[in-house]
Amino acid sequence: MTQSVLFIFVGFLLLYAGGEALVRGAGGLALRLGLSTFMVGMTVVAFATSSPELAVSLQAAVAGVDDVAIGNVVGSNICNVALVLGLCALIRPQEVQMRILRMDVPWLIFATALLVALLDDGRISRPAGAVLVIGLGVFIYWNIQMARREREADRVREEFEHVVPETHRPAWVDWMLVAAGFAALVGGGSAFVRGGVGLAEAMGVSAALVSLTVVALGTSLPELATSLVATARGDDDIAVGNIIGSNFFNIFAILGITAVIHPLTRGDITLVDLYVMLAFTVILLPLIFVRRRIGRPEGLVLLGGYFAYLWWLAAQAA
């Protein structure tokens, strides 16, 4: 068990370092190509910050443990909404723009419901994966077009400049960062999967359970750190938007790309797990709609639901 925990720890360090290097390198190269900082934030940075989940899911699919690939995304989406957003709301109530309520949350509910429908028969085929990837392209294009029309675009652009600042370093440094980032992600994903499977075997539980909890929490730590820092700074849009955007990319990009490369079967991931993910997503609408914010009472509801879900998973494994 000690060796498995070590693999998970090393895997997390590599995933975090790889994702950070990829954000910096890819963001710098995109800016050199003339893309605006805002467009880089909406596309390159959003995808790069989800790269740990992609690395883990791809490695798991290639290794033949499809339920880890799917459980990583399902568990991460549950963790992002219930744990990360719940903690942020407890620290500081999150003011939510009407745009998020009217557009982004309904989009996320649709994406989550689509994933549940695709997995209802137990697998995601290559054509289904292609549908998810196409959905990703439509979502990115639509958001960029909407952002261009909104008056707060300049403010959002300034916020993203803190994530991908203008750089004066040589171009070869950016290329090295991208290469090193990808290498670290591949190595970190392999170590994380090996550690997760080994931990499941040592504890006598299913790999799906470990992926829904330990692996999902590990790959969600970058989102947790980003949202907590944004909350401390008072950037509610970044804190909430980071969660919604990450869950979109987990569904459309991570599972879509993985399924196109290697069709996925649900394995030990149950319909209950899928419906819990959908329920946490749907509940965002009434929680936000009542007061146009996610306050401390709503944060307690989310955290209570998350720990109740963990209790249910532990009871099923007992």
N, C-alpha and C positions, 0 to 999 in steps of 0.2 A: 504493500500500500504506500509506503514511504516513497518508493521510486515513482509511482503513478502521480502522487502529489507533486513531486519534484518536476516531472514532465509538464504538469499543468502550470506550475509556477513559471518555468522557463518559457513555455509556450505563450503565456500571457505577456511576459516581458518582450518577447520577440514580436508578438502581434501589435502591442502598443507602440513599440519603437518603429516597426514597419509601417503602420498606419500613419504615424506622425511624419516620417520621412517622405512617404508618398504624398501626403497633403502638401508639404512644403515644396517638394520637387515638381510635382505635376501642376500645382498652382502657379509656381514661378514660370514654368514653360508656357502655360496657357496665357499668362499675362504678356509674355514676350510675343505671342502670336496675335496680340491685339484684342483679346477678349477682355471685357470689362471685369472689374473685381466682383461686381454683383453676379454676373453670369458664371464666373469661376466658382463663387460660393454656392450657387444653386446647382451646379453640375459636378465639377471636378471635386470640390471639397466634400459635398454631400455623399458622393460615391466612395471617395477615399476613406471617409470616416466609417463607412460600412464595410470596408475591406477585411477587417478581422473576421466578421461573420462569413464573408465569401470564402476566405481561405479555409476556415474550419469546415464549412459545408461541402466545398469541393473535395477537400482531403477525405472527409468522411464518406462521401459518395464513391470516390475512387477506391477506398478501402473496403467498400461493401457494407458499411453500416449506415444505411439510408436513414434510419430513424434518428441517428445523431444529427445528420444534415438537416432534417425537417424539424426535429426537436430543438435544435439550436435557434432556428428562426422563430418558432412558436413560443419558446421560453423567453427569448429576447424581447419579443413584442409584448408579452405579458409583463415582463420585468420593467420595460421602459415606461409603460403607462402606469402600472400599479405601484411599483417601488420607486422609480426615479421621479415621476411626476408627483407622487404622493409625498416623498421627502421634500421636494422643492416647495410644495404648497405649505407644508408644515413650517419650513424655515421662513418663507415669505409668500403671502398670497399672490397668485399669478393672475395678473390682468390679461384678458384675452381679447384680441381684435375680433370684430364681427366677421372679417374675411375668413378667419380660421373656423368660426362657427358655421358660416354659410357655405364655405367651399371646401376647405382642407379636411375637416372632420368627416363630412359626407363622402368625400373621395376615399378617405382611409377606410370608412365602413364598407364601401363598395369593394375595395381591394381585398379586405379581410374576408368578406362574404364570398368573393370569387375564389379565394384560396380554399376556404372550407368546402365549397361546392366541388372544386377540382379534386380535393382529397377524399371526398365522400366515398368514392369507389376504391380508395386505398392506394392510389398512385398518381404521380404527375408525369405524363408522357412528354416526349420531345415537342409535339405540336402544342401541348398545353404550356410548356415552358416558353415556346416562341410567343404565345399569346401574352404571357406575363412580360416578356421583354418588350414587345410592342406597346403594351400598356405603360411601361416605364418611359418609353420615348414620348408617348402622347402626354403623359403627366408632366415631364420636364418642359416640353414645348409649350403646353398650356400655361404653366406657372410663369415661365419667362415672359410670355405675351401679356399675362395679367399684371405682372410686376411692372412692366414698362408703362402701363396705363395708370398705375396708382401714384398718388401724390407723395406717399411716403417712401418712394423708391430711393431718393437721395439718402434718407436716414438709414434705410436698410443697407445701402451700399457702404455707408460709413461703418456700420456695425461689422460687415463682412471684411472690411479692411483690417480689422483687428485679428481676423483669422488668417487672411492671406495678404500681408502687407506688401507694398511695392518693394521690389528687390533690386539690388545693384550688384549682386554676386555674378560671377561668370556663368555662362550657360552650361558648361560642362559639370559644374557643381550640382545644378538641378538634375541633369541626366544621371549623375552618380547617386543622388538622393532617390530618384525613381527606381534605379536598378537595385540599390541596397534595400529599399522599401519592399519591393517585390520578393527579393530573396528572403528577407526576414519574415514576411507573411507566409511564404511557403514553408519555411522551417518551423515557424510558430504554429501554423495550422496543423502540421504533422505531429508536433509534440503535444499539442492540446488534445487532438483526437486520441493519440496513443495513451496519454495520461487518463483521459476520460473513460475510455474502454477498460483500461486496466483497473481504475478505481471501481467501476461497476462490477467487474469480476471479483475483485478483492472483497467488496461489501456484499456480494451475492444479490445484487439488484440488477435491473435491466439497464442497458446503455441508454435507452430512451429517458429513464428517470434522471440519470446523470446529466444528459444533454438538456433537459428541461430546467434543471436547477443550476448545477455547478458550471457547466459549459456556457449556458445562457447568461448567467450572472457575470462570468469572466469576460465574455465578448461585449457585454453591455456596460462595462466599467468606463470606457471612453465617453459614452453618452452620459453616464452618471456624472463624471467629472465635469464635462462641458456644461451640463445643465445647472449643476450646483454653483459653478463659477459664475455663470450668467445670472443666476438668481441672486448671488451675493452682490453683483454689480447693478442689479435692478433691471437687467435686460430680459424682461419677461418674454418678449417675442422670440428671442433666441432660445431661451430655456424650453418653451412649449413647442416652438417650431422644430427644434432639434429632435424632439421625441417623435413628432408626427412624421417629419421627413425621414428619420431613421427607419421607422416602421414601414413606410412606403418602399424604401429601397430594399429592406429585408425581404419583402414579398415579391416585388416586381423584379429586382435585379438579382438578389442572392439566389432565391429558389428558381427564378426564370433561367438564369445563366447556367446554374448547376444542372437543371433538368434537361436543358438543350444538350449539354455535354454528356450527361449520364442520367437517364430516366430514373425517377425516385419512387420508392414504395414507402408507405406510411409506417410499416413495421409495428412497433409497440406504442406508437403515438396514437392515442385513442381519440374518438370523436368528442369525448368530454374535454380533453385538452384544447381541441380546436374551438369548441363552443365557449370555453372560458376565455380564450383569446378574443373571440368575437364579442362576448359580453362586456369585457373590459373596454373594448373599442366603442361599442354602442353607448355605454353608460357615460361616455364623455359628453355627449349631446345634452342630456338633462342636467348634468353637473355644471356645465358651462352656461347653459341657457338661463338658469334661474337667476344668477347674479352677474353674468358676463365675466366671471372670474372663477378660478379654482382656489378656494380659500382653505383654511385649516380644517374645517369640518369635512370638506370634500376630500382633502388629503388623507384624513383619518379613514374615510370610507375606502379609498383606494388601497391604503396600506393594510387595513383589516381584511379586505378581499384577497390581497396577495398572500398574507400569512395563512388565511383559511385555505387557500389553494395548496400551499406548501404542506399544510397539515393533512389535507386529503391525499396528496401524493405519498406522504409518509405512511398514512394508514393503508393505502393500497399496496405498498411495498412490504408492509409488516406480515 
